[in-house]
């Protein structure tokens, strides 16, 4: 068995790759639109193309991780992610770019669940909560590197180079993971390919309808067909999970109170985070007139607070229980989002945006590590891969749907009025996440005491 510190660094760097790409994309969207065209719909598809395959195949990746080994899954994900990044950098038109993002999302699906499964199978108890807090604080470094370096590359060279900055962490992680041996493969291991297809097609249909509806209208045949078809296929996916011999979404996991409650909170919180990241990055450039670099730097206070506090908060949650942290954190973020309503035509970052970033960052620092450790700690280590995959898939699908609905939320144009509407929706989602956590989460150690 490799040293726990090495395992932790492998988990951090593998996840860093996926998080890095997510933060690079938002600051690059206006530049992509200027060069390749397509408007808001193309910008949504660049984000959601990645999230569709990421959310659908993450469940498969969790099953593969538990059945065939976490190190093997990590290697597949890292190599595929690197190849897809090269394709994105060479994209000649929006269609090629979206297809490359679909491939990148498929590769990214193999990274985060396996990373967290490595942590949960190596650490336990308070040490696990602290390790997850450390993982959170370091992977949050992607929120610094992505917007700042990505924004600088967009301003000084090309948005294409911004998608190549993950090459270094991919190479380092592949070097670290060498020699890591997985347990013996299960001879009866099965992968539910049909379930994965139903999930991906169902999500794809729903997202297509939500993104294209503001442009085509509800009366267009393509909207109704894909919306109903997507919903039916996703319903069939859920039905199949009740009868499949090797389900990629084991529904019995949701009988565990902290697991299902934590995932409901995850749905609200991560839908809000995706919506907030998208609209802030684009509005600060297209509405407020900031450069890509300055737009990337705007959220720096959030990242600094995450790096400084996440590990400590994770340790405290492991000692005192996560319920209060998971309730207070989202409510603080909701308040931070409401502060963005002060953004006015006469734009001033220091008075209109910075206070929001500080309050939002404090709330996010209080939320993420306790949320993650509570959900994963509710399930035994032998199923940590699929538990992590389910939680990550739910967070990505929540973000996927939130981004797909941006056109409807902002009224088709991300002007100041649309930006304010989005801030109100973000605040409402976060407040719901805090309330769900307070009402539903239980702290087993406290109750036993």
Secondary structure, 3 states (H helix, E strand, C coil): CCCHHHHHHHHHHHHHHHHHHHHHHHHHHHHHHHHHCCHHHHHHHHHHHHHHHHHHHHHHHHHHHHHHCHHHHHHHHHHHHHHHHHHHHCCCCHHHHHHHHHHHHHHHCCCHHHHHHHHHHHCCHHHHHHHHHHHHHHHCHHHHHHHHHHHHHHHHCCHHHHCCCCHHHHHHHHHHHCCCCCCCCCCCCCCCHHHHHHHHHHHHHHHHHHHHHHHHCCCCHHHHHHHHHHHHHHHHHHHHHHHCCCCCCCHHHHHCHHHHHHHHHHHHHHHHHHHHHHHHHHHHHHCCCCCHHHHHHHCHHHHHHHHHHHHHHHHHHHHHCCHHHHHHHHHHHHHHHHHHHHCCCCCCHHHHCHHHHHHHHHHHHHHHHHHHHHHHHCCCHHHHHHHHHHHHHHHHHHHHHHHHCHHHHHCCCCCHHHHHHHHHHHHHHHHHHHHHHHHHCCCHHHHHC
